[in-house]
Amino acid sequence: MDIVRYSCLETVHDKREIVLLKAFPCRWGRCSFCDYIHDNSEDEQAMNVTNREVIGRITGRYGVLQVINSGSCFEIPPATLQLVKETVDRLQIRKLYMEAWWGYRYRLDEMREFFGIPIIFITGVETFDEHFRNDVLKKGFEYNSVAEIKRFFQSVCLVVGIKGQTREMIARDIKILLDNFGYGTINLYVNNTTGIEADPDLQNWFKSEYAWLPERKGIDVLWKNTDFGVGAS
């Protein structure tokens, strides 16, 4: 399987480069819908070799960089993180996007101090429906209020169009996102190797009802999971 690891996002509101890096296994690794973790590795040397080639493609053209991996940024090998920092400094990149699981929320300032530039931290809520998020999707993501999430993260990922979701659930998720966060990514679920299945009727409704959503500043909608230009091709 070929995996594309670099792309330049030129049609989004916040134009930026994006890199998909190799990393150690996801600390949580139990989400029922995710087979993305198959990109994880334990071979640190090989990961750094791959990542060095990918990072070498960064140009800094927009001054904004998104760094993703098959888990959280804290699972990226130290040598790779150091190379990202050197690249950020050399190219005078002024803003980063990085992802972290909820369990890392108390460590986010470590990354801010390391890079020394503003970071938009993203976390995968997937849905604000407690039952669906934890009992069905197995996210291991428990919080007391949306304000608690906002305290740590500036952006959340939502997933829509899964069997078992409802129109009302999705509408509530979108409203909470738009009312509370300046950034967000909404992923239309794509069937994969897990047992979680897409709901085509629900997805068609979403595409019609929320066709306007990509026009909202700060919101990225992935109609396909490769719309950012990285991932399996």
Buried (B, 14 or more C-beta within 10 A) or exposed (E): EEEBBBBBBEEBBBEBBBBBBBBBEBBBEEBEBBEBBEBBBEEBEEBBEBBEEBBEEBEBEBBBBBBBBBBBBBBBBEBBBEBBBEBBEEBEBEBBBBBBBBBBBEEBEEBBEEBEBEBBBBBBBBBBBEEBBBEBBBBBBEBEEBEEBEEBBBBBBBBBBBEBBEEEBBEBBBEBBBEBBEBBBBBBBBEBEEEBBBBEEBBEBBBEEBEEBBEBEBBBBBBEBBBBBBBBE
